Amino acid sequence: MTRTSLIAGEERTREVFGDYVSIYNFRQSIEDKATVPLYYENRSPEVQLVNPDFNRDMERILEEAALDQDQEQRLAREFGREYHLITDDDRLDTIATDLVDHFVSRGYHGKAMVVSIDKATAVKMFDKVQAEWQRRIDTLSADVSAAAGEHRQALTDKLFEMTDTNMAVVVSPSRNEIADMRAKGVDIEPHRRRMVAEDLDGKFKDPSDPLRIVFLCAMWLTGFDAPATSTIYLDKPMRNHTLMQTIARANRVMAGKQAGEIIDYIGVFRNLQDALALYGSGSGGGVEPGDLPVEAKEEQAEDLAGMLADVEDHASAHGVNLKQGIGVAGFDWVAWLAGAAEKLLVSDEVRRGFLARADLCAGQWKAVKPHPAATDAQPLMSVIVRLAQRIRMVTGKPDISGVMASVERLLQESVDAMPFVIDPAETARFDLSEVDFDALAELFAQGKRHTAAAPLQATLEQRLARMVRESPSRIEFAEKLQEVIDRYNEGSKNIESFFEELKALAGSLSEEDQRAVREELSEEELAVFDLLIKPDPTLTMAQEAMVKKVARDLVYKLKCDLPVLDWKQRQATLAAVKVETLDECLPDVYDRALFARKSAAVFEHVFAAYESGGRSIYG
């Protein structure tokens, strides 16, 4: 199976693999999450290659990808004018400047391949990009010195990434290579030494390695998988199979990568539908919308516009005009943000709906950068991102994906980015034992009822998640909280009743927190004790004391026995742990059926709570 599309009328594929058994096109691959979508943008310099016949003939020579010395000479001889235009020094300077500008302005910071017409041009592009890169570092260093606050930190982070970035030329060796390249005005010797001495293949495939840009002409364009690659800078006439293989380097799946992009400097996509006539969704072939391997960058920009409209509509339906937040500053911004958050915290459904839409917008905006559509959307994105962060801060529910944090850093790179001002008194995280109900009542009196209830609800949810994990018998508290939340979300409880019930439940949890001390048990022992006595049987004080001793003894034995490595995988150790839970010291009130049920419950808890090497959820 290949993740590179087959081409309509492409006989070479049939010659190698035989006739098609079934067809699996790009659209299906993207829907199945086997690949990410590809978008292209034509950024060709003003010097255009206007003769399509020359281009097609040149593509035939280049189609084999790796040119030997004779083929390179033939290319320069037979297509002298076109070759001269492609390799013109001023043109390459223009491309190098644009390439650096594009690379450092992207939202998703994946790796990049720069594809040139031949070996000499690949080396020239390396030199030109390096020179422009250093100029950009010098400018950025000056900008950092002049900046302040969050903007300065964002620029500092960007400067570090630029100084940390490594680049390399990766081209095939050939006879008399050093002399031939010197005759063309380039020094390939240091690049060849590096290709021999270093594992450039492994470094480029490693997402954490600073080798982020490679300069190619043929190598790595087929059969080379580096999922961290997100951008192909294409400056080489191509067609059919070779073109398909090349652009597919950017469609591999990688965490955080929403799409790959092809930056076209040569106009190879000018006649996209003809050049890439992929079979359609049916076995009879034909191209249908969505079947092409790449879509124009404008399609991605239009998707962003649709997502922004959707989040605006959702907010508007609940009384928040997001565009009114644009340009608001200082304490007016604090007040606007607090009011907007209050309205979107009216229910879990409204809050989740806004955050889900905001996350989609953030991811898409990041993927669209540095397209002008992303620049145009930046003021609105600033409002959306900061409002989402405010809501998450109030509820204590983090942005697990990290998308918002990365978008926030990108926004801060702009001098005009809106400052993220918050009122710490309203957004402090709550420890259940330190909840200031008077302060919450003050928020209620100010009309910020949902802002007061949301952090208390979030704190209870977080606290209960830990308490239930430590002792499964506490599930009744979690069920009670969910019942209270459900009734409120259904509209059968108003915000005042909801808040009062949350306060009452908080009091119950505070009492439960102290029960281990009252029972003279540790948290681990209390968990076993509760499993043995809840919901039955009813015990006398003497019987209860016996069960406490069983709980203490069992936890002690477990701590002695479970430091064995991989005890869950070893049958003998697993059997021994099961026997330990079948303690004979339980009172007679535990008949055979109850005894078996309780011991099974305790063993399930032990299996879930204790790991090898003595580790457990209790620390």
C-alpha positions in Angstrom: 0.0 0.0 0.0 1.2 3.5 -0.8 0.2 6.9 0.6 1.2 8.5 -2.7 -1.6 8.8 -5.2 -1.7 6.9 -8.5 -2.2 8.9 -11.7 -4.9 8.5 -14.4 -3.3 6.9 -17.4 -0.1 6.2 -15.5 1.2 3.0 -17.1 4.4 2.9 -15.0 2.4 2.1 -11.9 0.6 -0.8 -13.6 3.9 -2.1 -15.0 5.4 -2.3 -11.5 2.4 -3.3 -9.5 -0.1 -4.8 -12.0 -3.6 -3.6 -12.6 -5.6 -1.9 -9.8 -7.4 -4.3 -7.4 -9.1 -1.4 -5.6 -8.7 2.3 -5.5 -8.0 4.3 -2.3 -7.7 8.0 -3.2 -6.6 11.1 -1.3 -10.0 12.0 0.0 -10.5 8.6 1.6 -7.0 8.7 3.0 -7.6 12.1 4.6 -11.0 11.0 6.0 -9.3 7.9 7.5 -6.6 10.1 9.1 -4.0 8.1 7.2 -2.7 11.4 5.7 -3.2 15.1 6.3 -4.6 17.4 3.6 -2.2 19.3 1.4 -2.6 22.9 0.3 -0.5 24.8 -2.3 0.3 28.4 -2.7 1.8 29.9 -5.9 4.5 32.3 -4.8 6.4 32.4 -8.1 8.7 35.4 -8.7 7.7 37.9 -11.4 10.1 36.2 -13.9 7.7 33.7 -15.4 8.5 30.6 -17.4 6.1 31.3 -20.3 6.8 28.5 -22.7 4.7 25.4 -21.7 6.3 23.3 -24.5 9.8 23.9 -23.0 8.4 23.1 -19.6 7.0 19.8 -20.7 10.2 18.8 -22.5 12.2 19.7 -19.5 10.0 17.8 -17.2 10.6 14.6 -19.3 14.3 15.0 -18.7 13.9 15.7 -15.0 11.3 12.9 -14.5 13.9 10.3 -13.6 14.6 12.6 -10.6 18.4 11.9 -10.2 20.3 13.4 -13.1 23.7 12.1 -14.0 26.4 14.5 -15.2 25.6 14.0 -18.9 21.9 14.7 -18.3 22.7 17.9 -16.4 24.8 19.1 -19.2 22.1 18.2 -21.7 19.6 20.1 -19.6 21.7 23.2 -19.6 22.5 22.8 -23.3 19.0 22.1 -24.8 17.0 24.3 -22.5 19.5 27.0 -22.0 17.0 29.9 -21.8 14.6 28.2 -19.4 17.5 26.9 -17.3 19.0 30.3 -17.2 15.7 31.8 -16.0 15.3 29.2 -13.3 18.8 29.6 -12.0 19.1 33.3 -12.4 20.9 34.8 -9.4 18.4 37.6 -8.8 15.5 35.2 -9.0 17.1 32.8 -6.5 17.8 35.8 -4.2 14.1 36.7 -4.4 13.0 33.1 -3.6 15.5 32.9 -0.7 14.1 36.0 0.9 10.5 34.9 0.5 11.3 31.4 1.7 12.8 32.7 5.0 9.9 35.1 5.4 7.4 32.2 4.9 9.3 29.6 7.0 9.6 31.8 10.1 6.0 33.1 9.9 4.3 29.7 9.7 1.9 28.7 12.5 2.9 25.0 12.6 6.7 24.8 12.9 7.3 21.6 11.0 10.4 20.8 8.9 10.9 21.8 5.3 12.3 20.5 2.1 13.6 22.9 -0.6 13.6 21.3 -4.0 15.8 22.8 -6.7 16.4 21.9 -10.4 19.8 20.5 -9.9 22.7 19.9 -7.5 24.5 23.2 -8.1 21.3 25.2 -7.6 20.5 23.3 -4.4 23.9 24.4 -3.0 23.3 28.0 -4.2 19.9 28.1 -2.5 21.5 26.8 0.8 24.0 29.7 0.7 21.4 32.3 -0.2 19.0 31.1 2.5 21.8 31.0 5.1 22.7 34.6 4.3 19.1 35.8 4.5 18.6 33.8 7.7 21.5 35.6 9.4 20.1 39.0 8.2 16.8 38.0 9.8 18.5 37.0 13.0 20.3 40.4 13.2 17.0 42.2 12.7 15.2 40.1 15.2 17.9 40.7 17.8 17.4 44.4 17.5 13.7 44.0 17.8 14.1 42.0 21.0 16.2 44.8 22.5 13.5 47.3 21.7 10.5 45.2 22.9 9.0 44.7 26.3 6.7 42.3 28.2 5.1 39.4 26.6 6.0 40.7 23.1 9.7 40.7 24.1 9.4 37.1 25.4 7.7 35.9 22.2 10.4 37.5 20.1 13.1 36.0 22.3 11.6 32.5 21.8 11.5 33.1 18.1 15.1 34.3 18.1 16.1 31.2 20.0 14.4 28.9 17.5 16.1 30.7 14.5 19.5 30.5 16.1 18.9 26.8 17.0 17.8 25.9 13.5 20.2 23.8 11.4 20.1 23.3 7.6 21.8 20.9 5.2 22.3 20.0 1.6 21.4 16.4 0.7 22.3 15.4 -2.9 23.6 12.3 -4.7 27.4 11.9 -5.3 28.8 11.9 -8.8 32.3 11.5 -10.4 34.4 14.7 -10.5 31.8 16.3 -8.4 34.0 18.8 -6.6 35.6 20.1 -9.8 32.3 20.2 -11.7 30.5 22.1 -8.9 33.5 24.5 -8.6 33.2 25.3 -12.3 29.5 26.3 -11.6 30.6 28.6 -8.8 29.7 26.4 -5.8 31.7 24.6 -3.2 30.1 21.2 -2.5 33.1 19.7 -0.6 32.0 20.7 2.9 28.5 19.5 2.2 29.7 16.2 1.0 31.9 15.7 4.1 28.9 16.4 6.2 26.7 14.0 4.2 29.3 11.3 4.8 30.0 12.1 8.5 26.5 12.8 9.9 23.3 10.8 10.0 21.3 13.5 8.2 18.6 11.0 7.5 18.0 10.3 11.1 18.4 13.9 12.2 15.8 15.1 9.8 13.3 12.4 10.7 13.7 13.2 14.4 11.1 16.0 15.2 13.2 17.2 18.1 16.4 17.6 16.1 17.3 21.2 15.0 18.0 20.0 11.4 14.8 21.7 10.1 15.5 22.6 6.5 17.1 20.4 3.8 18.1 21.4 0.3 17.4 18.7 -2.3 17.2 18.1 -6.1 16.5 14.4 -6.2 17.4 12.5 -3.1 14.6 11.9 -0.5 11.9 12.9 -3.0 10.7 9.3 -3.2 10.4 6.6 -0.5 11.6 8.9 2.3 9.2 9.3 5.2 9.7 12.1 7.7 6.3 12.9 9.3 7.6 16.2 10.8 7.9 17.5 7.2 5.1 20.0 6.7 6.3 22.3 3.9 7.8 21.6 0.5 9.3 24.6 -1.3 9.2 23.6 -4.9 11.4 25.2 -7.6 11.9 22.4 -10.0 9.7 21.5 -13.1 8.0 18.2 -12.4 5.1 16.1 -13.6 3.1 13.0 -12.9 4.7 10.3 -10.8 7.7 12.3 -9.6 5.6 15.3 -8.7 3.1 13.1 -6.8 6.0 11.4 -4.9 7.5 14.8 -4.0 4.4 16.5 -2.7 3.5 13.4 -0.7 6.6 14.0 1.5 4.4 16.6 3.3 1.2 14.6 3.9 2.4 12.2 6.6 0.5 12.3 9.9 2.2 14.0 12.9 0.8 15.2 16.3 -0.3 18.8 16.0 0.0 18.8 12.2 -3.3 19.7 10.5 -2.0 20.0 7.0 1.0 20.0 4.7 1.7 22.8 2.3 3.4 23.1 -1.1 5.0 26.5 -1.9 5.2 26.7 -5.7 8.0 28.9 -7.0 8.1 27.5 -10.6 4.4 27.4 -11.6 4.1 23.7 -11.6 0.5 23.8 -10.4 -0.6 26.3 -13.0 -2.5 23.6 -14.8 -3.1 21.5 -11.7 -6.1 19.4 -12.9 -4.3 18.4 -16.1 -0.9 17.8 -14.5 -2.4 15.8 -11.7 -5.4 13.9 -13.2 -6.0 11.5 -10.3 -8.6 8.9 -10.5 -11.8 9.8 -8.7 -13.7 8.1 -6.0 -15.0 5.3 -8.3 -13.1 2.6 -9.9 -13.9 4.0 -13.4 -11.6 7.0 -12.8 -12.4 10.6 -13.3 -11.7 13.6 -11.0 -14.3 14.8 -8.6 -14.1 17.7 -6.2 -11.9 16.7 -3.3 -10.1 14.0 -5.1 -7.1 16.1 -6.1 -4.1 15.6 -3.8 -3.8 19.3 -3.0 -6.2 22.2 -2.7 -5.4 25.9 -3.2 -4.4 27.7 0.0 -7.5 29.8 -0.5 -9.6 26.8 0.3 -8.0 26.6 3.7 -8.5 30.3 4.2 -12.2 30.0 3.4 -12.5 27.1 5.9 -11.0 29.5 8.5 -13.6 32.2 7.6 -16.4 29.6 8.1 -15.0 28.6 11.5 -14.7 32.2 12.7 -18.3 32.9 11.6 -19.5 29.8 13.5 -17.8 30.8 16.7 -19.2 34.3 16.3 -22.7 33.0 15.8 -22.4 30.7 18.9 -21.2 33.6 21.1 -23.8 36.0 19.6 -26.6 33.5 20.4 -25.6 33.9 24.1 -25.3 37.7 24.1 -21.6 38.1 23.3 -20.4 40.2 20.3 -16.8 39.1 19.8 -15.9 41.9 17.5 -16.8 44.4 20.2 -13.8 43.1 22.1 -11.4 44.2 19.3 -9.4 47.2 20.2 -10.6 47.4 23.9 -7.7 47.9 26.3 -6.8 48.3 29.9 -9.5 48.0 32.6 -12.2 48.3 29.9 -10.8 45.1 28.5 -10.8 43.4 31.9 -14.5 44.3 32.3 -15.4 43.2 28.7 -13.7 39.9 29.2 -15.3 39.2 32.5 -18.8 40.0 31.2 -18.3 37.8 28.1 -17.0 34.9 30.2 -20.0 35.3 32.5 -22.4 34.9 29.6 -20.7 31.9 28.1 -20.5 30.1 31.5 -24.3 30.0 31.7 -24.2 26.2 31.2 -21.8 23.4 30.5 -23.2 23.0 27.0 -22.7 26.7 26.1 -19.2 26.7 27.6 -18.1 23.5 25.8 -19.6 24.7 22.6 -17.7 27.9 22.6 -14.4 26.2 23.7 -14.7 23.5 21.0 -15.3 26.1 18.3 -12.5 28.3 19.6 -10.1 25.4 19.5 -11.0 24.6 15.9 -10.5 28.2 14.9 -7.1 28.3 16.7 -5.8 25.2 15.0 -7.0 26.4 11.6 -5.6 29.9 12.0 -2.3 28.4 13.0 -2.3 26.1 9.9 -3.3 29.0 7.6 -0.4 31.3 8.6 1.3 33.1 7.0 -1.5 33.6 4.4 -3.0 37.1 4.4 -6.3 35.6 5.7 -4.5 34.7 8.9 -3.2 38.3 9.3 -6.7 39.7 8.6 -8.2 37.4 11.2 -5.6 38.1 13.9 -7.6 40.8 15.8 -10.6 38.6 16.1 -8.4 35.6 17.0 -6.9 37.6 19.8 -10.3 38.1 21.3 -11.3 34.4 20.9 -8.1 33.0 22.3 -8.1 35.2 25.3 -11.7 34.7 26.1 -11.2 30.9 25.8 -8.2 31.2 28.1 -10.3 33.2 30.6 -13.0 30.6 30.7 -10.5 27.8 31.2 -8.8 29.7 33.9 -12.2 30.2 35.7 -13.1 26.6 35.4 -9.6 25.2 36.0 -9.9 23.0 32.9 -6.7 23.2 30.9 -6.2 23.3 27.1 -5.0 19.7 26.9 -4.1 19.9 23.2 -1.8 22.9 23.8 -3.1 24.6 20.7 -4.3 27.7 22.5 -0.9 28.2 24.1 1.0 27.9 20.9 -1.5 30.4 19.2 -1.1 32.7 22.1 2.7 32.8 21.5 2.2 33.5 17.8 -0.2 36.4 18.6 2.3 37.9 21.0 4.9 38.1 18.2 2.7 40.9 16.8 3.3 44.4 18.3 -0.4 45.1 18.1 -1.4 41.9 19.9 -4.0 42.7 22.6 -2.5 42.4 26.1 -3.8 39.5 28.2 -5.0 41.4 31.3 -6.8 39.4 34.0 -8.2 40.1 37.5 -6.4 37.5 39.7 -9.0 37.9 42.5 -11.6 36.4 40.2 -9.6 33.7 38.5 -7.5 32.2 41.3 -7.6 28.4 41.5 -9.5 27.0 44.5 -8.2 24.5 47.0 -11.4 23.0 48.5 -10.1 23.5 52.0 -9.4 27.2 51.3 -12.5 28.1 49.4 -13.6 31.6 50.5 -17.4 31.4 50.3 -17.7 35.0 51.3 -15.6 36.0 48.3 -17.8 33.9 46.1 -20.9 35.6 47.6 -19.3 38.9 46.7 -19.1 37.8 43.1 -22.7 36.8 43.3 -23.7 40.2 44.6 -21.8 41.8 41.7 -23.9 39.9 39.2 -21.1 37.5 38.2 -23.1 34.4 39.3 -21.8 32.0 36.7 -18.3 33.2 37.2 -18.6 32.4 40.9 -20.3 28.9 40.4 -18.0 27.7 37.6 -14.7 27.5 39.5 -16.5 25.9 42.5 -18.0 23.3 40.2 -14.6 22.7 38.5 -12.9 22.4 41.9 -15.4 19.8 43.1 -15.0 17.8 39.9 -11.3 17.8 40.2 -11.3 16.9 43.9 -13.8 14.2 43.4 -11.9 12.6 40.6 -8.9 12.2 42.9 -11.1 11.1 45.9 -12.9 8.4 43.8 -9.6 7.2 42.4 -8.2 6.8 45.9 -11.4 5.1 47.2 -14.0 3.7 44.8 -16.7 3.8 47.5 -16.8 7.6 47.2 -18.5 7.3 43.8 -21.8 8.3 45.6 -20.4 11.8 46.0 -19.5 12.0 42.3 -23.0 10.8 41.3 -24.5 13.4 43.6 -22.4 16.2 42.0 -23.4 15.0 38.5 -27.1 14.9 39.5 -26.8 18.6 40.7 -25.1 19.7 37.5 -27.6 17.8 35.2 -30.6 19.4 37.0 -29.0 22.8 36.6 -28.2 22.3 32.9 -31.7 21.0 32.2 -33.1 24.2 33.7 -34.9 22.7 36.7 -32.6 24.6 39.1 -31.7 28.3 39.0 -28.2 29.6 39.5 -28.9 30.4 43.2 -30.0 26.9 44.0 -27.2 25.4 42.0 -24.6 27.4 43.9 -26.1 26.5 47.3 -26.1 22.8 46.4 -22.5 23.1 45.3 -21.6 24.7 48.7 -23.4 22.0 50.6 -21.6 19.3 48.6 -18.3 21.1 49.3 -19.0 20.9 53.0 -19.7 17.1 52.7 -16.4 16.6 50.9 -14.5 18.5 53.5 -16.0 16.2 56.2 -15.1 13.1 54.1 -11.5 14.4 53.8 -11.2 14.2 57.5 -12.8 10.8 57.9 -9.6 8.8 57.6 -8.2 10.7 60.7 -11.4 10.1 62.6 -11.4 6.4 61.7 -7.6 6.2 62.6 -6.8 4.8 59.2 -4.6 6.0 56.3 -6.2 6.9 53.0 -5.1 3.5 51.6 -6.5 1.6 54.6 -9.8 3.7 54.4 -10.3 2.7 50.8 -10.1 -1.0 51.7 -12.2 -0.5 54.8 -15.0 1.2 52.8 -15.1 -1.5 50.2 -15.6 -4.1 52.9 -18.4 -2.3 54.8 -20.3 -0.4 52.0 -23.1 -0.7 51.3 -23.3 -3.8 53.5 -23.1 -5.5 56.0 -24.3 -3.7 59.2 -21.6 -4.2 61.8 -21.2 -3.9 65.6 -18.4 -1.8 66.9 -16.4 -4.9 67.7 -16.9 -6.2 64.2 -16.0 -2.9 62.7 -12.7 -3.0 64.7 -12.0 -6.4 63.2 -12.6 -5.1 59.7 -10.3 -2.2 60.3 -7.5 -4.6 61.4 -8.1 -6.6 58.1 -7.7 -3.3 56.1 -4.5 -2.4 58.0 -3.0 -5.8 57.6 -3.8 -6.1 53.9 -2.3 -2.8 53.0 0.9 -3.7 55.1 1.2 -7.0 53.2 0.7 -5.4 49.9 3.4 -2.9 50.5 5.7 -5.7 51.4 4.8 -8.0 48.5 4.2 -5.6 45.6 7.7 -4.2 45.0 8.1 -7.2 42.7 8.7 -6.1 39.1 5.8 -6.7 36.7 3.6 -8.4 39.4 0.5 -8.0 37.2 2.1 -10.0 34.4 3.4 -12.8 36.6 0.8 -15.5 37.3 2.4 -16.7 40.6 2.5 -13.2 42.0 -1.0 -12.4 40.8 -2.3 -15.5 42.4 -0.6 -14.6 45.7 -2.1 -11.1 45.7 -5.6 -12.6 45.1 -5.0 -14.9 48.1 -4.0 -11.9 50.3 -7.4 -10.3 49.6 -9.2 -13.5 50.8 -8.4 -12.8 54.4 -9.9 -15.3 56.9 -10.1 -12.7 59.7 -13.3 -11.1 58.6 -16.2 -11.4 61.0 -18.7 -14.3 60.6 -21.3 -11.8 59.3 -19.5 -12.1 56.0 -21.1 -15.3 54.6 -19.6 -17.1 51.6 -21.3 -15.1 48.9 -20.6 -11.7 50.6 -17.0 -12.8 51.3 -16.4 -13.6 47.6 -18.0 -10.3 46.4 -16.0 -8.2 48.8 -12.7 -9.9 48.1 -13.3 -9.5 44.4 -14.0 -5.7 44.8 -10.9 -5.3 46.9 -8.7 -7.1 44.4 -10.1 -5.0 41.6 -9.1 -1.9 43.6 -5.6 -3.2 44.3 -5.1 -4.1 40.6 -6.1 -0.6 39.6 -4.3 1.4 42.4 -0.9 -0.4 42.7 1.8 -0.8 40.1 5.1 -2.7 40.0 8.0 -1.6 42.1 5.8 -0.4 45.0 4.3 2.5 43.1 0.7 3.4 43.7 -1.8 6.2 43.2 -1.1 7.2 46.8 2.4 8.2 46.0 
